[in-house]
Each structure stands twice: as C-alpha cells, then as structure tokens.
C-alpha cells in the first residue's frame, strides 16, 4: 500500500486530527500525552510516510542526545570498528552519534570539534592527533561540553582529560613475552608518528625487552611521510631492509596489523616463506583486525577489547553530560587489557 507523504508537523497534525502542540509533546516524550491520544497518533503514523526533523524535535530539549565522534582516519579498519562499537554503546542509552574525520590534519581536527559544538552535541569522543593536536582548543571545548579522549591520548604532558583506550604496555608486553619465551627475540617496526599510541607502543616494547634483560631494537624507518598509509609503509620499509639483506631471518613485531600486512607482502615478494611455509622469518602484529585470520600465514597478534573501550568511554561521557566534572576533580583514565591471539606467523 502506498503511504501518503507528509512533509511538515502542521500537515501531520491535521492528518491525525490532533493539535500541533500535542503532536510535538508526543515526539519529545510519548508518555507525556494521554494513552488514548498516544494510541491514536501511533495508529495513524503507521499509515503515512513521515520522518520527524531531528533538530526540530530536539530544539527545545535540554539535551540533543547527540554524541560527536572525531577520528583521525576513516579508511582504517580499527577506527571503523571503534565507530561501530561506539554507535552501539550510545544507542543502548538512546543516543545518536555523528562522526567527523580529522584526516590526520590539526586544522581539520579543530574544525571538526567546532562543528560539533555548533550542532549542540551533548559531548564529544575524540581520538586526537597527539602532539599535533591543539590542546588549548580541546580545553576551550571542554568548558562548554564534556570532551572524552578515546583510543589515543592528547599531546605528551597535556593531562586533565578523561581517557579510555587500550593498555599498550600490557598488550605489547604480551607479545614480547610470548616471542622471547618461544626463542624468537623480536625487533620492533613502529608506527608512523600519527598519534600518542605510536609513541606508547614503542616505549612499551623497549620496557618489555628491558624486563628480559635486553635492549629492544627499534627499526629506524623514516616513516614520517606515510601518515595513515600503514600497509604501504610496512611494505616499503621491510622491502628496503630485505633488499639490503637485513632482517630476513628476524622476528618482526609490528606496531599494528596494517603495518604487518604490508611487511607480509614484502616477505612474500622476497621469498621468505619458501613453498608457502614458515621459514626463518617471523612476524607479529597488534589489534587483531578482521582480515588478520585470512592472511597467509595467519597473523599472530593481540586483540584490543574494542567493545569494552567503547562501552566504558560512552558510559563515562554520559555521566559527564548529566553531571559535569567539578573543578579540581581528577579525570578518569582507564587502560583496557588486550588478549594474545596465536597464529602461524610467529
């Protein structure tokens, strides 16, 4: 059956035969109108094609029930997984999310936050660029609405923000401990310096190797020009080493699975998996992205608890929306442990 298209609230009120204020109250809170009237509205709504304007419905509300999410790069498996988990967690409390992409650009990060402020978002979850972020801008935004860091911290030394993310010390430590115990002391292929997680994982590797009485070798890569093109970075860096006859018998711990994917491609190109089997070259990643189990060989890695990171970040942000942090109150900082995932690559 073709439904009649209704474009305005006034037209809908005439169609249902209720007053415009009554209809407005219904869309704000169905329980605020009499049961008989509510049943009448819902019965007639099922027969027409009408979608209430989100911003009009929320115009006079104290809350818009919008959470802004700012991430550095949409074309990243981990970031899209994080968005999906944040959306689910927010939906459990009847909140919607609106996503902004900073494109790894500090000016766009500023513009993204300002856009969300202009839309009267109730709070912002941001995965910041770290040293490149405008920390003063984030503090100004936090004076107007709650700002929560997720996945990565702000610039080094820029404390004072609520944070939930992976425990990089624990996750890198899991990998190092396993690789050392299995007799394959790793070298570390770091991330390009796109955020504070890149620095944290490198330092976590050095600390973990020091616990085993060793100086952890971090590969010098000159990776500043790659930004979020992690696969190309991993392939180019390891291809250059392999071409020079270096690290062909090494165990390489990569700071992310996407870097490991590129490094795996280089290893295949240089014949480091003879007859399709593991030889003297081994590799591990970090994150357990959805593609890792389908690589050849399957990638040993650690799995971040993304649903828990998203759930706890949203829970804290919603508490801040209802009850803003008081002056002098310490920020919340939660580091969520990961789990080891063993596959054929190491």
C-alpha positions in Angstrom: 0.0 0.0 0.0 1.3 3.4 -0.9 1.6 5.7 2.1 0.7 9.4 1.9 3.8 11.5 2.2 3.7 14.1 5.0 6.3 16.8 5.0 5.6 19.1 8.0 4.4 18.7 11.5 1.5 21.0 10.8 0.3 18.8 8.0 0.7 15.7 10.1 -1.3 17.3 12.9 -4.2 17.9 10.5 -3.9 14.4 9.1 -4.1 12.8 12.6 -6.6 15.4 13.9 -4.6 16.4 16.9 -3.2 19.8 17.9 0.3 20.7 16.8 1.4 21.2 20.5 0.1 17.7 21.4 2.0 16.1 18.5 5.2 18.0 19.5 4.8 16.7 23.0 4.4 13.2 21.7 7.7 13.3 19.7 9.5 14.8 22.7 8.1 12.2 25.1 5.3 9.7 24.1 4.4 9.2 27.8 3.6 12.9 28.1 0.3 12.6 26.2 -2.8 10.7 27.3 -2.8 7.0 26.5 -5.8 7.3 24.2 -4.2 10.1 22.2 -0.9 8.3 22.0 -2.6 5.2 20.6 -4.4 7.4 18.0 -1.2 9.1 16.9 0.7 5.8 16.7 -2.0 4.1 14.7 -2.2 7.0 12.1 1.6 7.3 11.9 1.8 3.7 10.7 -0.3 4.8 7.7 1.7 7.8 6.5 5.2 8.4 5.3 6.6 10.9 7.8 10.0 11.3 9.3 10.3 14.0 12.1 13.1 16.5 11.7 15.7 15.5 14.3 16.8 19.1 15.0 13.3 20.4 15.2 12.2 17.7 17.6 15.2 18.5 19.9 15.1 22.3 19.5 13.7 23.0 23.0 15.2 20.0 24.8 17.9 20.4 27.3 19.8 17.6 25.5 20.1 16.9 21.8 21.0 13.2 22.6 23.9 13.6 20.1 27.4 12.5 20.7 30.1 13.7 18.4 32.9 11.4 17.4 36.2 12.7 15.9 38.6 10.2 14.5 41.8 10.7 12.5 41.2 8.5 9.5 38.1 6.8 8.2 40.0 4.4 6.0 41.3 2.3 8.9 39.9 -1.0 10.0 40.4 -0.4 13.7 38.9 3.1 13.6 35.7 1.9 11.8 35.4 -1.0 14.2 35.7 1.6 17.0 33.0 3.8 15.5 30.7 0.8 15.2 31.2 -0.1 18.8 30.6 3.5 20.0 27.4 3.7 17.9 26.1 0.5 19.5 27.1 1.6 23.1 25.5 5.1 22.5 22.3 3.5 21.1 21.9 1.5 24.3 21.1 4.8 26.0 19.1 6.2 23.1 21.9 8.5 21.9 22.9 9.0 18.3 26.5 9.7 17.1 27.7 12.0 14.4 31.2 11.2 13.0 33.8 13.8 11.9 37.1 12.8 10.2 40.1 15.0 11.0 42.1 13.4 8.1 45.2 13.5 10.3 45.2 17.3 9.9 45.3 19.5 13.0 43.3 22.3 11.4 40.6 19.8 10.4 40.6 18.4 13.9 39.9 21.9 15.2 37.1 22.4 12.6 35.6 19.0 13.5 35.3 19.9 17.1 33.9 23.4 16.4 31.3 21.8 14.0 30.1 19.5 16.8 29.9 22.4 19.2 27.9 24.4 16.7 25.5 21.5 16.4 24.9 21.5 20.2 26.3 17.9 20.6 25.9 16.8 24.2 29.5 15.5 24.4 32.5 14.6 22.2 34.6 11.5 22.0 37.8 12.2 20.2 40.8 10.1 19.1 43.3 13.0 18.9 46.4 13.5 16.8 48.6 13.8 19.9 51.5 16.2 19.6 49.8 17.9 16.6 46.5 18.5 18.4 45.5 21.9 19.6 45.2 21.1 23.3 44.1 24.7 24.1 41.2 24.2 21.7 40.2 21.0 23.4 40.2 22.7 26.8 38.0 25.5 25.4 35.6 22.9 24.1 35.6 21.1 27.4 34.5 24.3 29.1 31.2 24.1 27.0 30.6 20.3 26.9 32.3 17.1 28.1 35.3 16.1 25.9 36.5 12.5 26.3 39.6 11.0 24.7 39.3 7.5 23.3 41.9 5.2 21.9 44.8 7.7 22.0 45.9 10.4 24.4 46.4 14.1 23.8 49.9 15.7 23.4 52.6 14.5 25.8 52.2 16.3 29.1 48.7 17.5 28.2 46.8 15.8 31.1 43.5 16.7 32.5 41.2 14.9 30.0 39.1 11.8 30.6 40.5 8.8 28.7 39.7 5.2 27.8 41.9 3.1 25.5 44.0 0.1 25.1 46.7 -0.7 27.6 49.6 -0.5 25.2 52.1 -1.6 27.9 50.1 -4.7 28.6 49.4 -5.7 25.0 52.9 -5.1 23.7 54.2 -6.9 26.8 52.1 -9.9 26.0 53.6 -10.2 22.5 57.2 -9.6 23.7 56.9 -12.2 26.5 55.5 -14.8 24.1 58.1 -14.2 21.4 61.0 -14.2 23.8 59.7 -17.4 25.6 59.4 -19.1 22.2 63.0 -18.3 21.4 62.5 -15.6 18.9 63.6 -12.2 20.3 61.8 -9.6 18.3 62.8 -6.3 16.7 60.1 -3.6 16.6 58.7 -2.0 13.5 57.0 1.2 14.9 54.0 3.1 13.6 54.4 6.4 11.7 54.1 9.2 14.4 50.4 9.8 13.8 49.3 9.9 17.5 50.4 9.2 21.1 49.7 5.4 20.7 52.7 5.3 18.3 55.0 6.6 21.0 53.4 4.5 23.7 53.8 1.2 21.8 57.5 1.9 21.0 58.3 2.7 24.6 56.3 -0.3 25.8 58.4 -2.5 23.5 61.6 -1.1 25.0 60.3 -1.6 28.5 59.2 -5.2 27.8 62.6 -6.1 26.3 64.3 -4.5 29.3 62.4 -6.8 31.6 64.1 -9.7 29.7 67.5 -8.1 30.2 67.7 -6.9 26.6 68.0 -3.6 24.7 65.0 -3.7 22.3 65.9 -2.9 18.8 63.5 -0.4 17.1 63.9 -0.3 13.4 64.8 3.2 12.0 62.3 3.8 9.3 62.0 7.4 8.4 58.2 6.9 8.4 57.1 10.5 8.8 55.8 10.8 5.2 53.3 7.9 5.4 50.7 9.2 7.8 47.9 6.5 7.9 49.1 4.6 4.8 50.3 1.8 7.1 50.3 -1.0 4.6 52.5 0.9 2.1 54.7 1.9 5.0 55.2 -1.7 6.2 55.9 -2.9 2.7 58.3 -0.2 1.7 60.3 -0.2 4.9 60.7 -4.0 5.0 61.4 -4.3 1.2 64.3 -1.8 1.6 65.7 -3.9 4.5 65.2 -7.2 2.7 66.8 -5.8 -0.5 69.9 -4.9 1.7 69.9 -8.5 3.1 68.8 -7.3 6.5 66.2 -8.9 8.9 65.4 -11.8 6.5 65.8 -14.2 9.5 64.3 -11.9 12.1 61.1 -11.9 14.1 59.5 -8.5 13.5 56.9 -7.2 15.9 54.8 -4.6 14.1 53.0 -1.8 16.0 49.8 -2.5 14.1 48.2 -5.3 12.0 48.0 -3.0 9.0 51.8 -2.4 9.1 52.2 -6.2 9.4 50.1 -6.7 6.3 52.5 -4.6 4.3 55.5 -6.3 5.8 54.0 -9.7 5.0 53.6 -8.7 1.3 57.3 -7.7 1.3 58.3 -11.0 2.8 56.3 -12.9 0.2 57.9 -10.8 -2.6 61.4 -11.7 -1.3 60.6 -15.4 -1.0 60.8 -15.5 2.8 58.0 -18.1 3.0 59.5 -21.0 1.0 56.9 -23.2 -0.6 54.3 -21.3 1.4 55.6 -22.4 4.8 57.1 -20.5 7.7 60.9 -20.3 7.4 63.4 -18.3 9.4 61.3 -15.1 9.1 58.5 -14.5 11.6 56.2 -11.6 12.1 53.5 -10.4 14.6 51.1 -7.5 14.7 48.8 -5.6 17.0 45.0 -5.2 17.0 43.5 -8.4 15.5 41.9 -6.6 12.7 39.2 -8.6 10.9 41.5 -9.6 8.0 44.4 -11.0 10.0 43.0 -14.5 10.2 42.7 -14.6 6.4 46.3 -13.6 5.7 48.9 -16.2 4.7 50.3 -17.1 7.1 47.7 -16.2 9.7 49.0 -13.3 11.8 49.9 -13.7 15.5 48.7 -10.5 17.2 46.8 -9.1 20.2 43.2 -8.2 20.2 42.1 -4.9 21.7 38.8 -5.2 23.6 37.1 -2.6 21.3 33.5 -3.1 22.6 34.7 -2.6 26.2 36.7 0.5 25.3 33.7 2.0 23.5 31.2 1.0 26.2 33.3 2.4 29.1 34.0 5.6 27.1 30.4 6.2 26.4 29.3 5.4 30.0 31.8 8.0 31.4 30.8 10.6 28.8 27.1 10.2 29.6 27.9 10.6 33.3 29.8 13.8 32.5 26.8 15.1 30.4 24.5 14.6 33.4 27.0 15.8 36.0 29.9 17.8 34.6 33.4 17.3 36.2 33.8 19.6 39.2 36.8 22.0 39.4 39.7 20.1 40.9 38.1 16.7 40.3 40.7 14.2 38.8 40.0 12.9 35.3 39.1 9.3 34.7 41.8 7.3 32.9 41.2 3.6 32.0 43.6 1.4 30.1 41.8 -1.8 28.9 43.8 -5.0 28.6 44.1 -7.0 25.4 44.4 -10.7 24.7 47.0 -12.7 22.8 46.0 -14.3 19.6 48.4 -17.0 18.3 48.5 -18.0 14.6 51.1 -19.4 12.2 53.2 -16.3 11.5 55.0 -16.5 14.9 
